[in-house]
Amino acid sequence: MSTATSATQNAGGEASIIDAVDRLLDLKLPDHVQPSAFHLFAHDEPPLQALRDIAQTAFGVSVALGSYQGLVLTEPKTVAGLRQQSSDARTLHTNAASIKATIDALRAHLPGAYGEDIPLDRDVLPWLLQRLEVWCKAVGMDFFHDPAQNDELTCLMAGKIIVVDIVFTIRPAKATTLKSLKLSYASATEGSTSSPLFIPDESDPSESYTLDKSLFEALGAFVEHVQKGGDTVLPDASHAAKLGETFRTHLKYLVKLDALASSGASGEHSMQWLNGVHTVAQLSWGLSRAEAELTRSLLKVQSTPLDIFLVRSHALPLPYLKGANISFLAHVSPLAYMRLVRTLSPSSSDRTHLFDVPLSVLRDNVQRGLPVNTSGFTVATLSLHPALSDPAYANGYTVSSRPSFDPQLVLPSDLQARPSYNFPEDPSSTFMLTIEGQGIIMAESRMREIQRIVGISSSLGSTIYDSMLPSLRFGWPGSWVDMLLQPTMGSSPESYIATYNSPRELHPPVKLRLRAPAEVGFVLSRVPVKSLQQVWAILEIVREQAWINELLQSCDWLPDVGDVGIPDYNNFGDQTLEALLTGTYSPDSLPVHVSIPSSAPALGVEESPPSRPMLRMVVPLQRRPGEAMAPRTSVVTLAMDPSRPRGVRVEVNNTLVESLDEPVRRGGGLGIGGRLWAGLVNG
């Protein structure tokens, strides 16, 4: 028994084989991992260390069990002693496992799972103060409050540098309201300063955004909700707990920034941790304003259309959507844009905005779609995360042609002076650009370009290829199109079919047949970044992928099983035959073949940046009266092109057709074949 014990202790530090096996069962491994999510840019870091532990423990258990092969037991007392030791070890292990499972279950419950214990008393102020104190202690802040004076009560939350002043308004027989929340920084080098104010439009200072306002809205929503209802209707305790957890999460993130800013390692750049969001917002907004003005002049409109701006320009900054972070809107689908425009009130058109959708309306709609990202918005959030363990992340910026800028664009002066803003660095933390929701499905070539932009090394186990499971490289059954169109199918059909119907029945239904490319796909969830240039470059690639994804998802696709059926030509009457001969026959459907050019490099070939997203269609044309019976077809190419006024390029037989730009912009790109057949295209 001692030999077996020493073997397992050498392998993993456990006292017995059962302890070693039980430790493996406790590893935090997902129940099911898609190979497409097993890479460095996945939502969770690949569990490489856990896999190493499994291999090491399996070896130790094998050695321990092998040590019993030469053991001869003849003494009954020895056998009885071993049995007793085994029983005692089993009892101790069972008790320890039961205690550990109970503690883990209590710690792992979701925040707010049991709801807030809201008092029935109308005066909830004492309870509110108690909750604020609990939240402050949980995140490591001090909490103080003064006695109420003149129907107001002042609270103070204090960290090492950050100070939050909160004022409640107390009115007898009425609800307590949150009057103000002010955030300030008590720096030893710069004195006491307020959080910076971000004003996108200088002509309208009322439309401003600060971290104070974000925190005020989060806490105000909680204070208002817990006082809803009356004697018969009680507020939703679970929803109140979620609102409280949102505010506590903001505080926790502030404490993290507070600790980095107050540490001696930050030096003269300490305040960058606290004011970095404002700096990024100012630089990004300066670029967005210049690009919006250029687009407006090209289109000759009063306000820049938001959807065209996002295709032609860089991502739009939206600071403080999620506390002390900055989010970027990289793309909006045609359907989501149409809904935005239709929800605008007549009062929003009283004054000219930079965009046709006011920022306040855009922020509200984007914020509502953030949790699940199913509202047609592609949003990425820049925030601070714990440093990643894989050494491949520790590399810097490499040479890349991105981000790209329009040759006609005049960069703002602050960007000319600071062409690359580098984020502050700390060994324990890293800035992460996270795609909201479930991430975005990306083609292999674009994932490889992101890898080059962030400078991930090509050593074993650190590149996109090397960190994959072998099944992904040689046995993964599908492509990125399969992941996009049939994510739960598990197999890869040769082609897909869909039907595009004209909303005004201007042409017969278009029967689309898409041949899936051979390029594999990945789910991009997060990317470590070190500079604002990297953020712009990565979001350029995300924008391109989002454009082609939305174009494909504008129709409902099904696997092509090949059961098309053969028409019964014997039932064609004289009128049908006459229509065929004269060229006036209208078919039941129009067959259109769709393909997606792939830019994925072959194995062993030096990689080049992928081309702009593109889609080709072979479209049948209607035969004019008197023409020969030979079939006529055209090749249509749809491509995203930021140099074009509307951000798209449509070519028919290699000839640019500008009149088709608007239908593609509105989401009708897959119906271009019907327009060509019906002769609805000018030029």
C-alpha positions in Angstrom: 0.0 0.0 0.0 2.9 2.4 0.7 4.3 1.8 -2.8 1.0 2.7 -4.4 0.5 5.7 -2.1 3.9 7.1 -2.9 3.3 6.6 -6.7 0.1 8.6 -6.6 1.6 11.3 -4.4 4.4 11.7 -6.8 1.9 12.1 -9.7 -0.5 14.5 -8.2 0.0 14.9 -4.5 -3.0 12.7 -3.5 -2.9 10.3 -0.6 -4.7 7.5 -2.4 -5.8 6.4 -5.8 -9.4 7.3 -5.0 -8.3 10.8 -4.1 -6.5 11.1 -7.5 -9.5 10.0 -9.5 -11.8 12.2 -7.5 -9.7 15.2 -8.2 -10.0 14.5 -11.9 -13.8 14.4 -11.6 -13.7 17.8 -9.9 -11.8 19.5 -12.8 -13.7 22.4 -14.4 -14.1 20.9 -17.8 -17.1 21.6 -20.1 -19.6 18.8 -20.7 -19.4 19.3 -24.5 -16.8 21.3 -26.4 -17.3 22.1 -30.1 -13.9 21.8 -31.9 -14.7 25.2 -33.4 -14.5 26.8 -30.0 -11.2 25.2 -28.9 -8.8 27.9 -29.7 -7.1 31.0 -28.2 -9.9 33.4 -29.1 -12.7 31.3 -27.6 -15.0 32.4 -24.8 -13.0 30.5 -22.3 -9.3 29.7 -22.3 -8.6 26.2 -23.6 -8.2 23.8 -20.6 -4.7 22.8 -21.6 -3.5 22.6 -17.9 -6.5 20.3 -17.1 -5.6 18.0 -19.9 -2.0 17.8 -18.7 -3.3 17.0 -15.2 -5.4 14.2 -16.6 -2.4 12.7 -18.4 -0.1 13.0 -15.3 -2.7 11.5 -12.9 -3.5 8.6 -15.3 0.2 7.8 -15.4 0.5 7.9 -11.6 -2.6 5.7 -11.1 -1.1 3.2 -13.7 2.1 3.1 -11.7 0.3 2.7 -8.4 -1.8 -0.2 -9.7 1.2 -1.9 -11.2 3.0 -1.9 -7.9 0.5 -4.5 -6.6 1.4 -7.1 -9.3 4.4 -8.5 -7.4 2.8 -8.3 -3.9 2.0 -11.7 -2.3 -0.4 -11.6 0.6 -0.5 -14.8 2.8 -0.9 -13.4 6.3 -4.6 -13.0 7.3 -3.8 -10.1 9.6 -2.1 -8.2 6.8 -5.1 -8.7 4.5 -7.5 -7.6 7.3 -5.3 -4.5 8.0 -5.4 -3.5 4.4 -9.1 -3.9 4.3 -9.5 -1.8 7.4 -7.2 0.9 6.0 -9.2 0.9 2.7 -12.5 1.3 4.6 -11.2 4.1 6.7 -9.7 5.9 3.7 -13.1 5.5 1.9 -15.0 7.0 4.9 -12.6 10.0 5.2 -12.8 10.6 1.4 -16.6 10.4 1.4 -17.0 12.9 4.2 -14.5 15.3 2.7 -16.2 15.1 -0.7 -19.6 15.7 0.8 -18.4 18.8 2.7 -16.6 20.1 -0.4 -19.7 19.6 -2.6 -21.9 21.5 -0.2 -19.5 24.4 0.0 -19.1 24.5 -3.8 -22.9 24.5 -4.3 -23.4 27.4 -1.9 -20.6 29.4 -3.5 -21.7 28.7 -7.1 -25.3 29.8 -6.9 -26.1 32.5 -9.4 -26.2 36.1 -8.0 -29.8 37.0 -7.2 -31.0 33.4 -7.5 -33.0 33.7 -4.3 -34.0 37.3 -4.9 -33.6 40.4 -2.7 -35.2 40.4 0.8 -37.2 43.6 0.2 -38.9 44.8 3.3 -42.6 45.3 3.4 -42.2 48.6 5.2 -42.7 51.7 3.0 -39.6 53.2 4.4 -36.8 51.2 2.6 -34.0 53.7 3.2 -32.4 51.8 6.2 -32.5 48.6 4.1 -31.0 50.4 1.1 -28.1 51.7 3.2 -27.5 48.2 4.6 -27.4 46.8 1.0 -25.0 49.4 -0.1 -22.7 48.7 2.8 -22.8 45.0 2.1 -21.9 45.5 -1.5 -19.1 47.9 -0.6 -17.6 45.4 1.8 -17.9 42.6 -0.7 -15.8 44.4 -3.3 -13.4 46.0 -0.8 -14.6 49.6 -0.4 -15.4 51.6 2.7 -18.9 52.9 3.2 -20.1 55.9 5.3 -23.3 57.9 5.6 -24.3 61.0 7.4 -27.6 61.6 9.3 -30.4 62.9 7.1 -30.6 66.7 6.9 -33.1 68.9 5.0 -34.8 65.8 3.4 -31.5 64.5 2.1 -29.1 61.8 3.1 -25.5 61.6 1.8 -23.5 58.4 1.5 -19.9 57.9 0.6 -18.1 54.9 -1.0 -14.3 55.1 -0.8 -11.5 53.1 -2.3 -7.9 53.9 -2.5 -8.3 56.6 -5.1 -12.0 56.4 -6.2 -14.6 58.2 -4.1 -18.4 57.9 -4.9 -20.7 60.5 -3.4 -24.4 59.5 -3.3 -27.3 61.7 -2.3 -30.8 60.3 -1.6 -33.9 62.5 -1.4 -36.3 61.6 1.5 -39.9 62.7 1.3 -42.4 61.6 4.0 -45.1 59.2 2.8 -43.4 59.1 -0.6 -40.7 57.0 -2.3 -37.1 57.6 -1.6 -35.3 58.7 -4.8 -31.7 58.8 -5.9 -30.9 62.5 -6.4 -27.3 62.4 -7.5 -24.2 60.2 -7.8 -20.8 61.8 -8.3 -17.5 60.0 -8.9 -14.2 61.6 -8.2 -10.5 60.6 -8.0 -8.4 61.5 -5.0 -4.9 61.2 -6.5 -1.8 62.1 -4.5 -0.1 63.5 -7.6 -3.1 65.3 -9.3 -5.3 66.1 -6.4 -9.1 65.5 -6.4 -10.5 65.4 -9.9 -14.0 64.5 -11.3 -14.6 61.7 -13.8 -14.2 63.1 -17.3 -17.2 64.2 -19.4 -17.7 62.8 -22.9 -19.7 65.1 -25.2 -20.0 63.7 -28.7 -21.8 66.8 -30.1 -20.4 70.1 -28.9 -23.6 71.9 -30.2 -25.7 69.9 -27.8 -23.9 69.6 -24.4 -27.1 68.0 -22.8 -26.3 64.8 -24.7 -23.2 63.8 -22.7 -22.1 60.6 -21.2 -20.0 59.9 -18.0 -19.3 57.1 -15.8 -21.3 58.9 -13.1 -24.4 58.7 -15.3 -23.9 55.0 -16.0 -23.6 54.3 -12.3 -26.5 56.6 -11.5 -28.8 54.8 -13.9 -27.8 51.3 -12.6 -28.3 52.3 -8.9 -31.4 54.4 -9.7 -33.1 51.4 -11.4 -32.5 49.3 -8.3 -33.8 52.0 -5.9 -36.9 52.6 -8.1 -37.7 48.9 -8.6 -37.6 47.9 -4.9 -40.2 50.6 -4.1 -42.7 49.6 -6.9 -46.1 48.4 -6.2 -48.2 49.1 -3.1 -50.0 47.2 -0.4 -51.2 44.5 -2.8 -48.5 44.3 -5.5 -45.0 43.6 -4.4 -41.8 44.2 -6.5 -40.2 41.3 -8.3 -37.4 40.2 -5.8 -35.5 38.2 -8.5 -35.4 41.2 -10.9 -34.3 43.4 -8.0 -31.5 41.1 -7.3 -30.3 41.2 -10.9 -30.4 45.0 -10.8 -28.4 45.0 -7.6 -25.9 42.6 -9.1 -25.4 44.9 -12.1 -24.5 47.8 -9.8 -22.3 45.6 -7.6 -20.5 44.4 -10.8 -19.7 48.0 -11.7 -18.3 48.6 -8.3 -16.2 45.5 -8.4 -14.7 46.6 -11.8 -14.0 50.1 -10.4 -12.2 48.6 -7.4 -10.0 46.6 -9.9 -9.1 49.8 -11.7 -8.6 51.6 -8.3 -6.1 49.0 -7.2 -4.1 49.3 -10.5 -4.1 53.1 -10.4 -2.9 53.2 -6.8 -0.2 50.6 -7.2 3.4 51.9 -7.4 4.1 49.9 -10.5 1.8 52.2 -12.6 4.0 55.2 -12.0 3.1 58.3 -13.9 0.5 56.4 -15.9 -1.6 55.5 -12.9 -4.5 57.7 -13.9 -4.7 56.1 -17.3 -6.4 53.1 -15.7 -9.2 55.5 -14.6 -9.4 57.9 -17.5 -8.5 55.4 -20.2 -12.1 54.9 -21.4 -12.5 58.7 -21.8 -9.3 58.9 -23.9 -10.3 56.0 -26.1 -13.7 57.5 -26.5 -12.4 60.9 -27.5 -9.9 59.5 -30.0 -12.4 57.0 -31.5 -15.2 59.6 -31.7 -12.9 62.1 -33.5 -12.3 59.4 -36.2 -16.0 58.6 -36.4 -17.0 62.2 -36.8 -14.4 62.7 -39.6 -15.6 59.5 -41.4 -19.3 60.5 -40.9 -18.7 63.9 -42.4 -16.9 62.3 -45.4 -19.8 59.9 -46.0 -22.3 62.7 -45.7 -20.5 64.8 -48.3 -20.3 61.8 -50.7 -24.0 61.0 -50.3 -25.1 64.7 -50.2 -27.4 64.2 -47.3 -28.0 66.1 -44.1 -27.4 63.2 -41.7 -25.2 60.2 -42.3 -27.1 56.9 -42.6 -25.9 54.7 -39.7 -25.8 51.5 -41.7 -23.8 53.0 -44.5 -21.4 54.6 -42.0 -20.7 51.2 -40.3 -19.9 49.6 -43.6 -17.6 52.4 -44.9 -16.1 53.5 -41.6 -14.6 52.1 -38.4 -16.7 50.9 -35.4 -18.7 53.5 -33.6 -17.6 54.1 -30.0 -20.3 53.9 -27.3 -18.7 54.5 -23.9 -20.1 53.6 -20.5 -22.8 51.2 -21.8 -21.6 48.6 -19.3 -20.1 50.6 -16.5 -16.4 51.7 -16.7 -16.0 50.1 -20.2 -16.3 51.2 -23.7 -18.3 49.3 -26.4 -18.0 49.5 -30.1 -20.8 49.1 -32.6 -19.2 47.3 -35.6 -22.2 46.4 -37.7 -26.0 46.6 -37.9 -28.2 44.3 -39.9 -30.6 45.8 -42.5 -33.6 44.7 -40.5 -32.3 46.2 -37.2 -31.5 49.4 -39.0 -35.0 49.6 -40.5 -36.5 49.0 -37.0 -34.4 51.8 -35.6 -35.5 54.3 -38.2 -39.1 53.4 -37.8 -39.0 53.9 -34.0 -37.8 57.5 -34.3 -40.3 60.0 -33.1 -41.1 63.2 -35.2 -39.4 65.3 -32.5 -36.0 63.6 -33.3 -36.0 65.2 -36.8 -36.4 68.7 -35.4 -32.7 69.2 -35.4 -29.9 67.8 -37.6 -27.9 65.0 -36.0 -24.6 63.6 -37.2 -26.3 60.3 -37.9 -29.9 59.7 -39.0 -30.4 57.8 -35.8 -29.7 60.0 -32.7 -27.0 58.5 -30.4 -29.4 58.4 -27.4 -31.9 56.2 -29.4 -29.0 54.1 -30.7 -27.6 53.6 -27.2 -30.9 52.6 -25.7 -31.5 50.0 -28.4 -28.0 48.6 -28.3 -28.1 48.3 -24.6 -31.3 46.3 -24.6 -29.7 43.8 -27.1 -26.4 43.4 -25.3 -27.2 40.3 -23.2 -28.0 37.9 -26.1 -26.9 39.9 -29.2 -29.8 38.7 -31.2 -31.1 42.1 -32.1 -29.0 42.6 -35.3 -26.2 44.6 -33.6 -22.6 43.4 -33.7 -21.1 44.9 -30.5 -17.7 44.4 -29.0 -16.7 45.6 -25.5 -13.2 46.6 -24.4 -12.6 45.7 -20.7 -9.9 44.6 -18.3 -9.6 40.8 -17.6 -7.1 38.7 -15.6 -4.0 37.9 -17.5 -4.2 34.7 -19.6 -1.9 31.8 -18.8 -0.9 30.9 -22.3 2.5 32.5 -23.1 1.4 33.0 -26.7 -0.7 36.0 -25.6 2.4 37.9 -24.4 3.5 39.1 -27.8 3.1 42.5 -29.3 1.8 44.2 -32.4 3.0 42.9 -35.8 3.1 44.5 -39.2 -0.4 44.7 -40.8 -2.2 46.7 -43.5 -5.0 47.3 -41.0 -6.6 49.5 -39.9 -7.2 51.0 -43.3 -8.4 54.6 -43.9 -10.1 56.2 -46.9 -7.6 58.2 -48.9 -10.0 61.2 -48.9 -10.2 61.2 -45.1 -8.4 63.9 -43.1 -7.5 62.5 -39.7 -8.3 64.7 -36.7 -5.3 66.5 -35.2 -5.3 64.4 -32.0 -5.0 61.2 -34.0 -2.3 62.7 -36.1 -0.4 63.5 -32.9 -1.1 60.0 -31.4 -1.5 57.6 -34.3 -1.4 54.6 -31.9 -2.7 54.8 -28.4 -1.3 52.0 -26.2 -3.3 50.8 -23.2 -1.6 50.7 -19.8 -0.1 47.4 -19.0 0.1 45.2 -15.8 1.4 41.7 -15.4 -1.8 40.5 -13.7 -4.2 42.0 -16.2 -4.9 42.3 -19.9 -7.3 44.3 -22.0 -9.8 42.1 -23.8 -12.0 42.9 -26.8 -15.1 40.7 -26.2 -17.8 40.1 -28.8 -21.1 40.4 -27.0 -23.5 37.5 -26.9 -22.4 34.2 -28.2 -19.5 35.6 -30.3 -19.5 35.6 -34.1 -18.8 32.8 -36.6 -15.6 33.6 -38.5 -14.0 32.1 -41.5 -10.5 30.6 -41.0 -8.7 33.2 -43.2 -10.0 36.1 -41.1 -9.2 34.4 -37.8 -5.6 33.9 -39.1 -5.4 37.6 -39.9 -6.6 38.5 -36.4 -3.8 36.2 -35.0 -1.2 38.2 -37.0 -2.6 41.5 -35.9 -2.3 40.7 -32.2 1.1 39.2 -32.8 0.5 35.7 -31.4 3.7 33.6 -31.8 3.8 30.6 -34.1 5.4 28.2 -31.6 3.9 24.8 -31.0 0.5 25.0 -29.2 0.0 28.7 -29.6 -1.3 29.3 -33.2 -4.8 28.8 -34.3 -3.9 25.6 -36.1 -1.6 24.1 -33.4 -4.0 24.8 -30.5 -6.9 23.0 -32.2 -8.0 19.4 -31.5 -6.8 17.1 -34.4 -10.4 16.5 -35.3 -10.9 20.1 -36.2 -8.0 20.2 -38.6 -8.7 16.9 -40.4 -12.1 15.5 -39.2 -14.3 18.5 -38.6 -17.3 17.8 -40.8 -18.2 21.3 -41.9 -17.2 24.8 -42.9 -18.0 28.2 -41.4 -21.1 28.3 -43.7 -22.3 25.1 -42.1 -21.8 26.6 -38.6 -23.8 29.7 -39.7 -26.7 28.1 -41.5 -27.1 24.7 -39.7 -25.3 25.0 -36.3 -27.0 22.0 -34.7 -27.0 19.6 -37.7 -23.6 18.0 -37.1 -23.0 17.1 -40.7 -21.9 19.0 -43.8 -24.2 18.9 -46.9 -22.7 19.6 -50.2 -25.0 22.5 -50.8 -28.0 24.4 -49.4 -31.2 25.6 -51.0 -33.4 28.6 -50.2 -36.2 30.6 -51.8 -36.3 34.3 -52.2 -39.8 35.8 -52.8 -40.3 39.3 -54.2 -42.3 41.3 -51.6 -44.2 42.9 -54.5 -44.2 39.8 -56.7 -42.3 41.5 -59.5 -40.6 38.3 -60.5 -41.0 34.5 -59.9 -39.6 33.0 -56.7 -35.8 32.8 -56.8 -34.5 29.3 -56.0 -31.1 29.7 -54.6 -28.5 26.9 -54.4 -25.4 27.6 -52.3 -22.4 25.4 -52.5 -20.7 25.5 -49.1 -17.0 26.4 -49.2 -14.3 24.1 -47.8 -13.0 26.8 -45.4 -13.4 25.8 -41.8 -14.9 28.1 -39.2 -14.4 29.3 -35.7 -16.4 31.1 -33.0 -14.6 34.4 -32.2 -15.5 35.5 -28.6 -12.6 37.6 -27.3 -9.2 38.8 -28.4 -6.4 40.3 -26.1 -5.4 43.7 -27.4 -2.7 46.3 -26.4 -3.6 49.3 -28.5 -6.4 51.2 -30.0 -5.1 50.4 -33.5 -5.4 46.7 -32.8 -9.1 47.3 -31.8 -9.8 49.2 -35.0 -8.0 46.5 -37.1 -9.8 43.6 -35.4 -13.2 45.3 -35.7 -12.6 45.9 -39.4 -12.3 42.1 -39.8 -15.4 41.5 -37.6 -17.4 44.0 -39.7 -16.5 42.2 -42.9 -17.5 38.8 -41.5 -20.8 40.3 -40.0 -21.7 41.7 -43.5 -21.4 38.4 -45.3 -23.1 36.5 -42.4 -26.1 38.9 -42.5 -26.3 38.6 -46.3 -26.5 34.8 -46.1 -28.9 34.8 -43.2 -31.4 37.0 -45.1 -32.9 33.8 -46.4 -33.8 30.5 -44.6 -31.5 27.8 -45.9 -32.1 24.0 -45.8 -29.7 21.2 -46.8 -30.0 20.2 -50.4 -31.1 16.6 -50.5 -31.3 16.5 -54.3 -35.1 15.7 -54.4 -36.0 18.4 -57.0 -38.5 16.4 -59.0 -39.0 16.3 -62.8 -41.8 18.4 -64.3 -44.4 16.6 -66.4 -43.8 18.0 -69.8 -46.8 16.1 -71.2 -49.2 18.4 -69.4 -47.9 21.5 -71.1 -50.6 23.0 -73.2 -50.4 25.0 -76.5 -50.3 28.3 -74.6 -47.3 27.2 -72.6 -45.6 26.0 -75.8 -46.4 29.3 -77.5 -45.0 31.3 -74.6 -41.8 29.3 -74.7 -41.3 30.0 -78.4 -42.1 33.7 -78.2 -40.0 34.3 -75.0 -43.0 35.3 -72.8 -43.1 32.3 -70.6 -42.9 33.0 -66.9 -41.4 30.0 -65.0 -42.5 28.8 -61.6 -39.1 29.7 -60.2 -35.7 31.0 -61.2 -32.7 28.8 -60.5 -29.7 30.8 -59.2 -26.4 29.2 -58.2 -24.5 31.0 -55.4 -20.9 30.6 -54.5 -18.6 32.2 -51.9 -15.0 32.7 -53.1 -12.6 31.5 -50.4 -9.3 33.2 -49.6 -8.1 30.5 -47.1 -4.4 29.7 -47.7 -3.3 26.2 -48.4 -1.2 24.3 -45.9 2.4 25.4 -45.9 1.7 28.4 -48.0 2.6 31.9 -46.8 -0.6 33.6 -45.8 -1.9 36.8 -47.3 -4.7 39.0 -46.0 -8.1 37.7 -47.1 -10.0 39.6 -49.7 -13.1 41.6 -49.1 -16.2 39.5 -48.4 -17.8 38.5 -51.7 -20.6 36.5 -53.1 -21.2 35.3 -56.7 -24.4 34.3 -58.4 -25.1 32.8 -61.8 -28.5 34.2 -62.8 -30.7 33.1 -65.7 -32.1 35.9 -68.0 -35.4 36.1 -69.6 -35.3 35.4 -73.4 -36.6 38.3 -75.4 -39.1 37.6 -78.3 -37.3 36.5 -81.4 -34.1 35.4 -79.7 -32.5 32.0 -80.1 -33.5 29.3 -77.6 -30.0 29.1 -76.2 -30.0 29.9 -72.5 -28.8 33.3 -71.4 -27.1 33.8 -68.0 -25.2 36.6 -66.2 -22.7 36.4 -63.4 -23.5 38.8 -60.5 -20.8 39.7 -57.9 -21.8 41.3 -54.6 -18.9 42.6 -52.5 -18.4 44.8 -49.5 -16.4 47.8 -50.7 -15.8 50.7 -48.2 -14.5 52.9 -51.0 -18.0 53.0 -52.6 -20.5 55.6 -51.5 -22.9 53.0 -50.0 -20.2 50.5 -49.0 -21.1 47.8 -51.5 -20.1 47.0 -55.1 -22.4 45.1 -57.5 -21.1 43.9 -60.8 -23.0 42.2 -63.6 -20.6 40.4 -66.0 -17.7 42.5 -64.6 -19.6 45.8 -65.2 -20.4 48.0 -62.3 -24.1 48.6 -61.8 -24.7 51.4 -59.3 -28.5 51.1 -59.3 -28.3 47.8 -57.4 -26.3 49.2 -54.5 -29.5 50.3 -52.7 -31.3 47.0 -52.9 -28.3 45.2 -51.5 -28.0 47.8 -48.7 -31.7 47.2 -47.8 -31.1 43.4 -47.4 -32.3 42.3 -50.9 -28.9 41.1 -52.2 -30.0 37.5 -52.7 -32.9 38.7 -54.8 -30.8 40.5 -57.4 -31.3 37.5 -59.8 -35.0 38.1 -59.9 -34.5 41.8 -60.7 -32.2 41.0 -63.6 -34.6 38.4 -65.0 -37.5 40.9 -64.8 -35.5 43.6 -66.4 -35.8 46.0 -63.4 -32.1 47.0 -63.5 -31.0 50.2 -65.1 -27.6 50.3 -66.7 
